[in-house]
């Protein structure tokens, strides 16, 4: 598995946060296309998932698969020596033990990316809840 520096993770965090064209371009121009494809695959782009597989980024593809609920993918990550990516998946769901593991093993970059995905999902859920409440009409009439 390729290692990424702090600056690369910062651009990935910003890509997750706001899907900004400049962060996407920075990653592409700095030989990190796999992270752009990783983000797009998590966002549901099947061709990006296929790109990860076709270009031998199986760990990132398994991370996407695990993020989408495939426990066998998490097991693959652990068995292939990519425990930090398995922990990343659980940290995206707010698992305290996964967060503690990433901190202890000094995988701060993956921890920050997981927090962005967690926050993004929370916003979706809140919008969903509020949207549902307001679609029911004004409860005070």
N, CA, C and O atoms as a GROMACS GRO file, in nm:
protein
  564
    1UNK      N    1   0.085  -0.118   0.000
    1UNK     CA    2   0.000   0.000   0.000
    1UNK      C    3   0.089   0.124   0.000
    1UNK      O    4   0.185   0.133   0.076
    2UNK      N    5   0.057   0.216  -0.084
    2UNK     CA    6   0.132   0.341  -0.097
    2UNK      C    7   0.113   0.428   0.028
    2UNK      O    8   0.004   0.432   0.085
    3UNK      N    9   0.218   0.495   0.070
    3UNK     CA   10   0.210   0.588   0.183
    3UNK      C   11   0.188   0.729   0.130
    3UNK      O   12   0.237   0.765   0.022
    4UNK      N   13   0.115   0.807   0.205
    4UNK     CA   14   0.084   0.944   0.164
    4UNK      C   15   0.131   1.042   0.271
    4UNK      O   16   0.124   1.012   0.390
    5UNK      N   17   0.179   1.158   0.227
    5UNK     CA   18   0.226   1.258   0.322
    5UNK      C   19   0.110   1.345   0.371
    5UNK      O   20  -0.004   1.335   0.324
    6UNK      N   21   0.143   1.430   0.466
    6UNK     CA   22   0.043   1.515   0.530
    6UNK      C   23  -0.031   1.603   0.429
    6UNK      O   24  -0.153   1.617   0.434
    7UNK      N   25   0.044   1.662   0.337
    7UNK     CA   26  -0.018   1.752   0.238
    7UNK      C   27  -0.118   1.677   0.150
    7UNK      O   28  -0.224   1.731   0.116
    8UNK      N   29  -0.085   1.556   0.113
    8UNK     CA   30  -0.176   1.476   0.031
    8UNK      C   31  -0.306   1.449   0.106
    8UNK      O   32  -0.415   1.463   0.051
    9UNK      N   33  -0.294   1.410   0.233
    9UNK     CA   34  -0.414   1.387   0.313
    9UNK      C   35  -0.496   1.515   0.331
    9UNK      O   36  -0.619   1.511   0.333
   10UNK      N   37  -0.428   1.629   0.345
   10UNK     CA   38  -0.500   1.756   0.357
   10UNK      C   39  -0.586   1.782   0.234
   10UNK      O   40  -0.700   1.826   0.246
   11UNK      N   41  -0.532   1.754   0.117
   11UNK     CA   42  -0.610   1.773  -0.007
   11UNK      C   43  -0.723   1.671  -0.018
   11UNK      O   44  -0.830   1.704  -0.068
   12UNK      N   45  -0.700   1.549   0.028
   12UNK     CA   46  -0.807   1.449   0.028
   12UNK      C   47  -0.918   1.490   0.124
   12UNK      O   48  -1.036   1.475   0.091
   13UNK      N   49  -0.882   1.539   0.240
   13UNK     CA   50  -0.982   1.587   0.337
   13UNK      C   51  -1.067   1.698   0.274
   13UNK      O   52  -1.190   1.696   0.285
   14UNK      N   53  -1.002   1.793   0.208
   14UNK     CA   54  -1.076   1.903   0.146
   14UNK      C   55  -1.162   1.854   0.030
   14UNK      O   56  -1.270   1.908   0.006
   15UNK      N   57  -1.115   1.754  -0.042
   15UNK     CA   58  -1.195   1.696  -0.150
   15UNK      C   59  -1.322   1.634  -0.093
   15UNK      O   60  -1.431   1.652  -0.148
   16UNK      N   61  -1.310   1.560   0.016
   16UNK     CA   62  -1.427   1.499   0.080
   16UNK      C   63  -1.520   1.608   0.133
   16UNK      O   64  -1.642   1.597   0.120
   17UNK      N   65  -1.462   1.711   0.193
   17UNK     CA   66  -1.543   1.816   0.256
   17UNK      C   67  -1.624   1.896   0.155
   17UNK      O   68  -1.742   1.922   0.177
   18UNK      N   69  -1.560   1.935   0.043
   18UNK     CA   70  -1.631   2.027  -0.046
   18UNK      C   71  -1.622   1.991  -0.194
   18UNK      O   72  -1.668   2.067  -0.279
   19UNK      N   73  -1.564   1.875  -0.225
   19UNK     CA   74  -1.549   1.828  -0.363
   19UNK      C   75  -1.501   1.941  -0.454
   19UNK      O   76  -1.559   1.968  -0.559
   20UNK      N   77  -1.392   2.005  -0.410
   20UNK     CA   78  -1.338   2.122  -0.479
   20UNK      C   79  -1.250   2.080  -0.596
   20UNK      O   80  -1.169   1.988  -0.585
   21UNK      N   81  -1.268   2.147  -0.707
   21UNK     CA   82  -1.192   2.116  -0.829
   21UNK      C   83  -1.041   2.132  -0.807
   21UNK      O   84  -0.963   2.054  -0.860
   22UNK      N   85  -1.000   2.233  -0.730
   22UNK     CA   86  -0.857   2.257  -0.712
   22UNK      C   87  -0.791   2.144  -0.632
   22UNK      O   88  -0.677   2.107  -0.661
   23UNK      N   89  -0.860   2.089  -0.533
   23UNK     CA   90  -0.803   1.977  -0.457
   23UNK      C   91  -0.798   1.850  -0.542
   23UNK      O   92  -0.704   1.772  -0.533
   24UNK      N   93  -0.900   1.831  -0.622
   24UNK     CA   94  -0.903   1.718  -0.716
   24UNK      C   95  -0.784   1.728  -0.812
   24UNK      O   96  -0.713   1.630  -0.835
   25UNK      N   97  -0.763   1.847  -0.868
   25UNK     CA   98  -0.652   1.868  -0.961
   25UNK      C   99  -0.516   1.851  -0.893
   25UNK      O  100  -0.424   1.794  -0.952
   26UNK      N  101  -0.505   1.900  -0.768
   26UNK     CA  102  -0.378   1.886  -0.696
   26UNK      C  103  -0.344   1.738  -0.682
   26UNK      O  104  -0.231   1.697  -0.707
   27UNK      N  105  -0.441   1.658  -0.641
   27UNK     CA  106  -0.417   1.514  -0.624
   27UNK      C  107  -0.379   1.449  -0.757
   27UNK      O  108  -0.288   1.367  -0.763
   28UNK      N  109  -0.448   1.487  -0.863
   28UNK     CA  110  -0.417   1.430  -0.995
   28UNK      C  111  -0.277   1.471  -1.041
   28UNK      O  112  -0.203   1.389  -1.095
   29UNK      N  113  -0.242   1.598  -1.020
   29UNK     CA  114  -0.111   1.649  -1.064
   29UNK      C  115   0.005   1.600  -0.978
   29UNK      O  116   0.121   1.612  -1.018
   30UNK      N  117  -0.026   1.545  -0.861
   30UNK     CA  118   0.078   1.498  -0.770
   30UNK      C  119   0.080   1.345  -0.758
   30UNK      O  120   0.115   1.289  -0.655
   31UNK      N  121   0.040   1.281  -0.868
   31UNK     CA  122   0.049   1.135  -0.878
   31UNK      C  123  -0.034   1.060  -0.774
   31UNK      O  124   0.008   0.957  -0.722
   32UNK      N  125  -0.153   1.114  -0.744
   32UNK     CA  126  -0.242   1.049  -0.648
   32UNK      C  127  -0.381   1.029  -0.706
   32UNK      O  128  -0.482   1.047  -0.638
   33UNK      N  129  -0.386   0.992  -0.833
   33UNK     CA  130  -0.516   0.970  -0.897
   33UNK      C  131  -0.599   0.867  -0.821
   33UNK      O  132  -0.721   0.877  -0.815
   34UNK      N  133  -0.530   0.768  -0.763
   34UNK     CA  134  -0.603   0.663  -0.692
   34UNK      C  135  -0.688   0.719  -0.577
   34UNK      O  136  -0.792   0.661  -0.544
   35UNK      N  137  -0.645   0.829  -0.516
   35UNK     CA  138  -0.724   0.888  -0.408
   35UNK      C  139  -0.848   0.959  -0.462
   35UNK      O  140  -0.952   0.960  -0.397
   36UNK      N  141  -0.836   1.019  -0.579
   36UNK     CA  142  -0.953   1.080  -0.644
   36UNK      C  143  -1.052   0.970  -0.681
   36UNK      O  144  -1.172   0.983  -0.658
   37UNK      N  145  -1.001   0.862  -0.739
   37UNK     CA  146  -1.087   0.749  -0.776
   37UNK      C  147  -1.149   0.685  -0.652
   37UNK      O  148  -1.264   0.643  -0.654
   38UNK      N  149  -1.072   0.678  -0.544
   38UNK     CA  150  -1.120   0.625  -0.416
   38UNK      C  151  -1.239   0.708  -0.366
   38UNK      O  152  -1.343   0.653  -0.330
   39UNK      N  153  -1.223   0.839  -0.365
   39UNK     CA  154  -1.331   0.928  -0.322
   39UNK      C  155  -1.454   0.910  -0.412
   39UNK      O  156  -1.566   0.896  -0.363
   40UNK      N  157  -1.432   0.912  -0.542
   40UNK     CA  158  -1.544   0.897  -0.635
   40UNK      C  159  -1.613   0.762  -0.619
   40UNK      O  160  -1.735   0.753  -0.631
   41UNK      N  161  -1.536   0.657  -0.593
   41UNK     CA  162  -1.595   0.524  -0.573
   41UNK      C  163  -1.681   0.521  -0.447
   41UNK      O  164  -1.789   0.461  -0.447
   42UNK      N  165  -1.635   0.585  -0.342
   42UNK     CA  166  -1.717   0.592  -0.219
   42UNK      C  167  -1.845   0.670  -0.246
   42UNK      O  168  -1.950   0.640  -0.189
   43UNK      N  169  -1.836   0.769  -0.333
   43UNK     CA  170  -1.954   0.848  -0.369
   43UNK      C  171  -2.046   0.774  -0.466
   43UNK      O  172  -2.150   0.827  -0.506
   44UNK      N  173  -2.008   0.653  -0.504
   44UNK     CA  174  -2.097   0.570  -0.583
   44UNK      C  175  -2.066   0.557  -0.731
   44UNK      O  176  -2.145   0.502  -0.806
   45UNK      N  177  -1.951   0.607  -0.773
   45UNK     CA  178  -1.915   0.598  -0.915
   45UNK      C  179  -1.851   0.462  -0.944
   45UNK      O  180  -1.736   0.437  -0.908
   46UNK      N  181  -1.927   0.376  -1.008
   46UNK     CA  182  -1.883   0.238  -1.035
   46UNK      C  183  -1.756   0.234  -1.121
   46UNK      O  184  -1.671   0.148  -1.100
   47UNK      N  185  -1.744   0.327  -1.217
   47UNK     CA  186  -1.624   0.326  -1.302
   47UNK      C  187  -1.498   0.358  -1.222
   47UNK      O  188  -1.389   0.314  -1.259
   48UNK      N  189  -1.510   0.434  -1.114
   48UNK     CA  190  -1.394   0.463  -1.029
   48UNK      C  191  -1.354   0.339  -0.949
   48UNK      O  192  -1.236   0.312  -0.931
   49UNK      N  193  -1.454   0.265  -0.902
   49UNK     CA  194  -1.425   0.140  -0.832
   49UNK      C  195  -1.353   0.043  -0.926
   49UNK      O  196  -1.255  -0.021  -0.888
   50UNK      N  197  -1.402   0.035  -1.048
   50UNK     CA  198  -1.340  -0.052  -1.149
   50UNK      C  199  -1.197  -0.005  -1.178
   50UNK      O  200  -1.107  -0.087  -1.195
   51UNK      N  201  -1.176   0.127  -1.184
   51UNK     CA  202  -1.041   0.180  -1.208
   51UNK      C  203  -0.946   0.135  -1.098
   51UNK      O  204  -0.833   0.095  -1.126
   52UNK      N  205  -0.991   0.141  -0.973
   52UNK     CA  206  -0.907   0.097  -0.861
   52UNK      C  207  -0.865  -0.049  -0.878
   52UNK      O  208  -0.749  -0.084  -0.858
   53UNK      N  209  -0.960  -0.134  -0.915
   53UNK     CA  210  -0.929  -0.276  -0.936
   53UNK      C  211  -0.836  -0.296  -1.055
   53UNK      O  212  -0.737  -0.369  -1.046
   54UNK      N  213  -0.866  -0.230  -1.165
   54UNK     CA  214  -0.787  -0.247  -1.288
   54UNK      C  215  -0.644  -0.195  -1.274
   54UNK      O  216  -0.555  -0.240  -1.346
   55UNK      N  217  -0.622  -0.102  -1.182
   55UNK     CA  218  -0.490  -0.041  -1.166
   55UNK      C  219  -0.419  -0.089  -1.040
   55UNK      O  220  -0.327  -0.024  -0.990
   56UNK      N  221  -0.464  -0.203  -0.990
   56UNK     CA  222  -0.399  -0.271  -0.878
   56UNK      C  223  -0.400  -0.192  -0.746
   56UNK      O  224  -0.304  -0.197  -0.669
   57UNK      N  225  -0.508  -0.120  -0.722
   57UNK     CA  226  -0.529  -0.056  -0.592
   57UNK      C  227  -0.637  -0.134  -0.519
   57UNK      O  228  -0.740  -0.079  -0.479
   58UNK      N  229  -0.612  -0.263  -0.502
   58UNK     CA  230  -0.711  -0.354  -0.443
   58UNK      C  231  -0.743  -0.317  -0.299
   58UNK      O  232  -0.856  -0.336  -0.254
   59UNK      N  233  -0.645  -0.266  -0.226
   59UNK     CA  234  -0.670  -0.227  -0.087
   59UNK      C  235  -0.770  -0.111  -0.081
   59UNK      O  236  -0.860  -0.111   0.003
   60UNK      N  237  -0.754  -0.014  -0.170
   60UNK     CA  238  -0.849   0.098  -0.172
   60UNK      C  239  -0.986   0.051  -0.220
   60UNK      O  240  -1.088   0.097  -0.169
   61UNK      N  241  -0.989  -0.040  -0.317
   61UNK     CA  242  -1.118  -0.094  -0.364
   61UNK      C  243  -1.185  -0.171  -0.250
   61UNK      O  244  -1.306  -0.160  -0.232
   62UNK      N  245  -1.108  -0.249  -0.175
   62UNK     CA  246  -1.164  -0.323  -0.062
   62UNK      C  247  -1.214  -0.226   0.046
   62UNK      O  248  -1.312  -0.254   0.114
   63UNK      N  249  -1.146  -0.114   0.062
   63UNK     CA  250  -1.190  -0.014   0.159
   63UNK      C  251  -1.325   0.044   0.117
   63UNK      O  252  -1.413   0.062   0.202
   64UNK      N  253  -1.342   0.071  -0.010
   64UNK     CA  254  -1.471   0.119  -0.061
   64UNK      C  255  -1.578   0.013  -0.036
   64UNK      O  256  -1.688   0.044   0.010
   65UNK      N  257  -1.546  -0.112  -0.067
   65UNK     CA  258  -1.640  -0.222  -0.048
   65UNK      C  259  -1.677  -0.236   0.100
   65UNK      O  260  -1.795  -0.254   0.133
   66UNK      N  261  -1.579  -0.227   0.187
   66UNK     CA  262  -1.604  -0.234   0.331
   66UNK      C  263  -1.686  -0.117   0.380
   66UNK      O  264  -1.774  -0.134   0.465
   67UNK      N  265  -1.658   0.000   0.328
   67UNK     CA  266  -1.734   0.121   0.364
   67UNK      C  267  -1.882   0.102   0.330
   67UNK      O  268  -1.971   0.152   0.398
   68UNK      N  269  -1.906   0.028   0.223
   68UNK     CA  270  -2.044   0.002   0.179
   68UNK      C  271  -2.105  -0.121   0.244
   68UNK      O  272  -2.210  -0.168   0.200
   69UNK      N  273  -2.040  -0.174   0.348
   69UNK     CA  274  -2.101  -0.280   0.428
   69UNK      C  275  -2.051  -0.421   0.407
   69UNK      O  276  -2.105  -0.514   0.467
   70UNK      N  277  -1.951  -0.441   0.324
   70UNK     CA  278  -1.901  -0.576   0.300
   70UNK      C  279  -1.797  -0.613   0.405
   70UNK      O  280  -1.682  -0.567   0.399
   71UNK      N  281  -1.837  -0.696   0.502
   71UNK     CA  282  -1.745  -0.735   0.609
   71UNK      C  283  -1.629  -0.820   0.559
   71UNK      O  284  -1.522  -0.819   0.619
   72UNK      N  285  -1.649  -0.894   0.450
   72UNK     CA  286  -1.540  -0.974   0.394
   72UNK      C  287  -1.428  -0.884   0.343
   72UNK      O  288  -1.311  -0.921   0.347
   73UNK      N  289  -1.464  -0.766   0.296
   73UNK     CA  290  -1.362  -0.671   0.250
   73UNK      C  291  -1.277  -0.624   0.367
   73UNK      O  292  -1.155  -0.609   0.354
   74UNK      N  293  -1.340  -0.599   0.481
   74UNK     CA  294  -1.264  -0.559   0.600
   74UNK      C  295  -1.170  -0.671   0.644
   74UNK      O  296  -1.055  -0.646   0.682
   75UNK      N  297  -1.219  -0.794   0.638
   75UNK     CA  298  -1.135  -0.909   0.674
   75UNK      C  299  -1.016  -0.919   0.580
   75UNK      O  300  -0.904  -0.946   0.624
   76UNK      N  301  -1.039  -0.898   0.451
   76UNK     CA  302  -0.930  -0.898   0.353
   76UNK      C  303  -0.825  -0.792   0.390
   76UNK      O  304  -0.705  -0.819   0.384
   77UNK      N  305  -0.871  -0.674   0.428
   77UNK     CA  306  -0.777  -0.566   0.463
   77UNK      C  307  -0.691  -0.605   0.583
   77UNK      O  308  -0.570  -0.582   0.582
   78UNK      N  309  -0.752  -0.664   0.684
   78UNK     CA  310  -0.677  -0.706   0.803
   78UNK      C  311  -0.576  -0.814   0.765
   78UNK      O  312  -0.459  -0.806   0.802
   79UNK      N  313  -0.622  -0.914   0.690
   79UNK     CA  314  -0.533  -1.026   0.653
   79UNK      C  315  -0.420  -0.983   0.559
   79UNK      O  316  -0.314  -1.044   0.558
   80UNK      N  317  -0.444  -0.878   0.481
   80UNK     CA  318  -0.340  -0.833   0.387
   80UNK      C  319  -0.247  -0.728   0.448
   80UNK      O  320  -0.166  -0.668   0.378
   81UNK      N  321  -0.261  -0.706   0.578
   81UNK     CA  322  -0.171  -0.614   0.647
   81UNK      C  323  -0.210  -0.468   0.636
   81UNK      O  324  -0.126  -0.380   0.655
   82UNK      N  325  -0.336  -0.443   0.606
   82UNK     CA  326  -0.386  -0.306   0.594
   82UNK      C  327  -0.491  -0.277   0.701
   82UNK      O  328  -0.601  -0.229   0.673
   83UNK      N  329  -0.453  -0.309   0.824
   83UNK     CA  330  -0.544  -0.292   0.938
   83UNK      C  331  -0.592  -0.147   0.951
   83UNK      O  332  -0.704  -0.121   0.995
   84UNK      N  333  -0.505  -0.052   0.912
   84UNK     CA  334  -0.544   0.090   0.923
   84UNK      C  335  -0.662   0.122   0.833
   84UNK      O  336  -0.744   0.207   0.867
   85UNK      N  337  -0.672   0.056   0.717
   85UNK     CA  338  -0.786   0.081   0.628
   85UNK      C  339  -0.913   0.016   0.683
   85UNK      O  340  -1.022   0.071   0.666
   86UNK      N  341  -0.899  -0.099   0.747
   86UNK     CA  342  -1.015  -0.160   0.813
   86UNK      C  343  -1.062  -0.070   0.928
   86UNK      O  344  -1.182  -0.051   0.947
   87UNK      N  345  -0.968  -0.014   1.003
   87UNK     CA  346  -1.003   0.078   1.111
   87UNK      C  347  -1.064   0.206   1.054
   87UNK      O  348  -1.156   0.262   1.113
   88UNK      N  349  -1.013   0.252   0.941
   88UNK     CA  350  -1.069   0.370   0.874
   88UNK      C  351  -1.218   0.350   0.847
   88UNK      O  352  -1.298   0.440   0.872
   89UNK      N  353  -1.255   0.233   0.796
   89UNK     CA  354  -1.396   0.204   0.766
   89UNK      C  355  -1.481   0.220   0.892
   89UNK      O  356  -1.585   0.285   0.889
   90UNK      N  357  -1.436   0.160   1.002
   90UNK     CA  358  -1.512   0.169   1.127
   90UNK      C  359  -1.510   0.310   1.184
   90UNK      O  360  -1.607   0.355   1.244
   91UNK      N  361  -1.399   0.381   1.166
   91UNK     CA  362  -1.390   0.519   1.214
   91UNK      C  363  -1.489   0.609   1.139
   91UNK      O  364  -1.540   0.705   1.196
   92UNK      N  365  -1.514   0.578   1.013
   92UNK     CA  366  -1.613   0.655   0.936
   92UNK      C  367  -1.752   0.645   0.998
   92UNK      O  368  -1.836   0.733   0.980
   93UNK      N  369  -1.776   0.536   1.071
   93UNK     CA  370  -1.904   0.516   1.141
   93UNK      C  371  -1.898   0.566   1.285
   93UNK      O  372  -1.997   0.555   1.358
   94UNK      N  373  -1.784   0.620   1.326
   94UNK     CA  374  -1.771   0.676   1.461
   94UNK      C  375  -1.725   0.578   1.566
   94UNK      O  376  -1.741   0.605   1.686
   95UNK      N  377  -1.668   0.463   1.527
   95UNK     CA  378  -1.621   0.364   1.623
   95UNK      C  379  -1.506   0.420   1.707
   95UNK      O  380  -1.401   0.457   1.653
   96UNK      N  381  -1.527   0.425   1.838
   96UNK     CA  382  -1.424   0.479   1.927
   96UNK      C  383  -1.298   0.394   1.926
   96UNK      O  384  -1.187   0.447   1.930
   97UNK      N  385  -1.314   0.262   1.919
   97UNK     CA  386  -1.195   0.175   1.919
   97UNK      C  387  -1.116   0.192   1.789
   97UNK      O  388  -0.993   0.187   1.791
   98UNK      N  389  -1.184   0.210   1.678
   98UNK     CA  390  -1.115   0.232   1.550
   98UNK      C  391  -1.042   0.366   1.551
   98UNK      O  392  -0.928   0.376   1.504
   99UNK      N  393  -1.106   0.467   1.605
   99UNK     CA  394  -1.044   0.599   1.616
   99UNK      C  395  -0.919   0.590   1.704
   99UNK      O  396  -0.814   0.645   1.671
  100UNK      N  397  -0.932   0.521   1.818
  100UNK     CA  398  -0.819   0.505   1.910
  100UNK      C  399  -0.705   0.430   1.842
  100UNK      O  400  -0.588   0.464   1.859
  101UNK      N  401  -0.738   0.327   1.764
  101UNK     CA  402  -0.636   0.251   1.693
  101UNK      C  403  -0.561   0.340   1.594
  101UNK      O  404  -0.438   0.339   1.590
  102UNK      N  405  -0.635   0.417   1.515
  102UNK     CA  406  -0.570   0.505   1.417
  102UNK      C  407  -0.481   0.607   1.486
  102UNK      O  408  -0.373   0.640   1.436
  103UNK      N  409  -0.526   0.658   1.599
  103UNK     CA  410  -0.444   0.755   1.673
  103UNK      C  411  -0.318   0.688   1.728
  103UNK      O  412  -0.208   0.740   1.713
  104UNK      N  413  -0.336   0.572   1.790
  104UNK     CA  414  -0.223   0.502   1.851
  104UNK      C  415  -0.119   0.461   1.747
  104UNK      O  416   0.001   0.469   1.772
  105UNK      N  417  -0.165   0.419   1.631
  105UNK     CA  418  -0.074   0.375   1.525
  105UNK      C  419  -0.025   0.490   1.438
  105UNK      O  420   0.046   0.470   1.339
  106UNK      N  421  -0.064   0.611   1.475
  106UNK     CA  422  -0.021   0.734   1.408
  106UNK      C  423  -0.062   0.739   1.260
  106UNK      O  424   0.016   0.779   1.174
  107UNK      N  425  -0.185   0.697   1.235
  107UNK     CA  426  -0.244   0.708   1.101
  107UNK      C  427  -0.337   0.830   1.100
  107UNK      O  428  -0.456   0.819   1.070
  108UNK      N  429  -0.280   0.944   1.132
  108UNK     CA  430  -0.358   1.068   1.145
  108UNK      C  431  -0.429   1.106   1.015
  108UNK      O  432  -0.541   1.156   1.018
  109UNK      N  433  -0.365   1.084   0.903
  109UNK     CA  434  -0.425   1.119   0.775
  109UNK      C  435  -0.556   1.044   0.753
  109UNK      O  436  -0.658   1.104   0.720
  110UNK      N  437  -0.551   0.911   0.771
  110UNK     CA  438  -0.674   0.832   0.753
  110UNK      C  439  -0.779   0.869   0.857
  110UNK      O  440  -0.899   0.864   0.830
  111UNK      N  441  -0.734   0.906   0.976
  111UNK     CA  442  -0.827   0.948   1.082
  111UNK      C  443  -0.901   1.075   1.041
  111UNK      O  444  -1.022   1.085   1.059
  112UNK      N  445  -0.829   1.172   0.986
  112UNK     CA  446  -0.891   1.298   0.944
  112UNK      C  447  -0.988   1.277   0.827
  112UNK      O  448  -1.093   1.340   0.821
  113UNK      N  449  -0.952   1.188   0.736
  113UNK     CA  450  -1.041   1.158   0.624
  113UNK      C  451  -1.168   1.089   0.675
  113UNK      O  452  -1.278   1.118   0.630
  114UNK      N  453  -1.151   0.996   0.770
  114UNK     CA  454  -1.266   0.927   0.829
  114UNK      C  455  -1.360   1.026   0.896
  114UNK      O  456  -1.482   1.014   0.885
  115UNK      N  457  -1.303   1.125   0.966
  115UNK     CA  458  -1.387   1.226   1.031
  115UNK      C  459  -1.468   1.304   0.929
  115UNK      O  460  -1.585   1.336   0.953
  116UNK      N  461  -1.408   1.335   0.816
  116UNK     CA  462  -1.481   1.407   0.711
  116UNK      C  463  -1.597   1.324   0.658
  116UNK      O  464  -1.707   1.376   0.638
  117UNK      N  465  -1.574   1.196   0.634
  117UNK     CA  466  -1.684   1.110   0.588
  117UNK      C  467  -1.792   1.098   0.694
  117UNK      O  468  -1.911   1.098   0.663
  118UNK      N  469  -1.751   1.086   0.821
  118UNK     CA  470  -1.848   1.078   0.931
  118UNK      C  471  -1.932   1.205   0.935
  118UNK      O  472  -2.055   1.198   0.943
  119UNK      N  473  -1.866   1.321   0.930
  119UNK     CA  474  -1.939   1.449   0.932
  119UNK      C  475  -2.031   1.463   0.812
  119UNK      O  476  -2.143   1.513   0.825
  120UNK      N  477  -1.986   1.419   0.698
  120UNK     CA  478  -2.066   1.428   0.576
  120UNK      C  479  -2.193   1.343   0.588
  120UNK      O  480  -2.302   1.386   0.549
  121UNK      N  481  -2.179   1.223   0.642
  121UNK     CA  482  -2.296   1.135   0.661
  121UNK      C  483  -2.391   1.193   0.765
  121UNK      O  484  -2.513   1.184   0.750
  122UNK      N  485  -2.336   1.253   0.870
  122UNK     CA  486  -2.420   1.316   0.973
  122UNK      C  487  -2.504   1.427   0.913
  122UNK      O  488  -2.623   1.440   0.944
  123UNK      N  489  -2.443   1.507   0.827
  123UNK     CA  490  -2.517   1.617   0.762
  123UNK      C  491  -2.630   1.562   0.676
  123UNK      O  492  -2.740   1.617   0.675
  124UNK      N  493  -2.602   1.453   0.604
  124UNK     CA  494  -2.706   1.391   0.521
  124UNK      C  495  -2.822   1.343   0.607
  124UNK      O  496  -2.938   1.363   0.572
  125UNK      N  497  -2.789   1.280   0.720
  125UNK     CA  498  -2.894   1.229   0.809
  125UNK      C  499  -2.975   1.342   0.868
  125UNK      O  500  -3.098   1.332   0.878
  126UNK      N  501  -2.909   1.449   0.909
  126UNK     CA  502  -2.982   1.563   0.966
  126UNK      C  503  -3.073   1.626   0.862
  126UNK      O  504  -3.188   1.658   0.891
  127UNK      N  505  -3.020   1.644   0.742
  127UNK     CA  506  -3.104   1.700   0.635
  127UNK      C  507  -3.222   1.608   0.610
  127UNK      O  508  -3.334   1.655   0.589
  128UNK      N  509  -3.197   1.479   0.612
  128UNK     CA  510  -3.304   1.383   0.590
  128UNK      C  511  -3.410   1.392   0.697
  128UNK      O  512  -3.530   1.390   0.666
  129UNK      N  513  -3.368   1.402   0.823
  129UNK     CA  514  -3.463   1.413   0.934
  129UNK      C  515  -3.540   1.543   0.927
  129UNK      O  516  -3.662   1.543   0.940
  130UNK      N  517  -3.470   1.654   0.908
  130UNK     CA  518  -3.538   1.783   0.902
  130UNK      C  519  -3.629   1.792   0.781
  130UNK      O  520  -3.740   1.845   0.788
  131UNK      N  521  -3.582   1.741   0.670
  131UNK     CA  522  -3.665   1.741   0.550
  131UNK      C  523  -3.793   1.662   0.572
  131UNK      O  524  -3.900   1.703   0.528
  132UNK      N  525  -3.781   1.548   0.640
  132UNK     CA  526  -3.898   1.466   0.667
  132UNK      C  527  -3.995   1.540   0.759
  132UNK      O  528  -4.116   1.538   0.736
  133UNK      N  529  -3.942   1.605   0.863
  133UNK     CA  530  -4.029   1.677   0.957
  133UNK      C  531  -4.104   1.790   0.888
  133UNK      O  532  -4.223   1.810   0.912
  134UNK      N  533  -4.033   1.865   0.803
  134UNK     CA  534  -4.099   1.977   0.737
  134UNK      C  535  -4.194   1.932   0.627
  134UNK      O  536  -4.288   2.005   0.593
  135UNK      N  537  -4.172   1.815   0.571
  135UNK     CA  538  -4.264   1.763   0.472
  135UNK      C  539  -4.396   1.719   0.534
  135UNK      O  540  -4.496   1.704   0.464
  136UNK      N  541  -4.397   1.699   0.664
  136UNK     CA  542  -4.520   1.661   0.733
  136UNK      C  543  -4.610   1.782   0.757
  136UNK      O  544  -4.725   1.767   0.798
  137UNK      N  545  -4.558   1.899   0.731
  137UNK     CA  546  -4.635   2.021   0.753
  137UNK      C  547  -4.600   2.083   0.886
  137UNK      O  548  -4.518   2.029   0.961
  138UNK      N  549  -4.661   2.194   0.915
  138UNK     CA  550  -4.635   2.265   1.039
  138UNK      C  551  -4.708   2.195   1.153
  138UNK      O  552  -4.831   2.189   1.152
  139UNK      N  553  -4.635   2.142   1.252
  139UNK     CA  554  -4.701   2.070   1.362
  139UNK      C  555  -4.772   2.163   1.460
  139UNK      O  556  -4.842   2.116   1.550
  140UNK      N  557  -4.755   2.295   1.445
  140UNK     CA  558  -4.813   2.390   1.540
  140UNK      C  559  -4.941   2.453   1.489
  140UNK      O  560  -4.991   2.547   1.552
  141UNK      N  561  -4.994   2.407   1.381
  141UNK     CA  562  -5.120   2.462   1.328
  141UNK      C  563  -5.238   2.392   1.387
  141UNK      O  564  -5.352   2.426   1.354
   0.00000   0.00000   0.00000
